[in-house]
């Protein structure tokens, strides 16, 4: 028996799907009364999913995104558009 943990990675590489997920997470956080930007930044910095509410499955959704890919897409969008 191996002692290593295998990390499942359900990467979402489509930028439109990434945007849809991020928008859904934003809306769920806003509905629950959180500051969505602060909560998403907290998650991105720490990768701690407890920054994201379970409301409307937002935590499950954001965990589908690869954090590095999301950060790359956000920087690309900010600098290139």
Secondary structure as the mmCIF struct_conf table of DSSP 4:
data_model
#
loop_
_struct_conf.conf_type_id
_struct_conf.id
_struct_conf.beg_label_comp_id
_struct_conf.beg_label_asym_id
_struct_conf.beg_label_seq_id
_struct_conf.end_label_comp_id
_struct_conf.end_label_asym_id
_struct_conf.end_label_seq_id
HELX_LH_PP_P HELX_LH_PP_P1 UNK A 4 UNK A 8
HELX_RH_AL_P HELX_RH_AL_P1 UNK A 15 UNK A 31
TURN_TY1_P TURN_TY1_P1 UNK A 32 UNK A 33
HELX_RH_AL_P HELX_RH_AL_P2 UNK A 36 UNK A 46
HELX_RH_3T_P HELX_RH_3T_P1 UNK A 49 UNK A 51
BEND BEND1 UNK A 52 UNK A 52
HELX_RH_3T_P HELX_RH_3T_P2 UNK A 55 UNK A 57
HELX_RH_AL_P HELX_RH_AL_P3 UNK A 58 UNK A 63
TURN_TY1_P TURN_TY1_P2 UNK A 64 UNK A 64
BEND BEND2 UNK A 65 UNK A 65
HELX_RH_AL_P HELX_RH_AL_P4 UNK A 67 UNK A 80
#
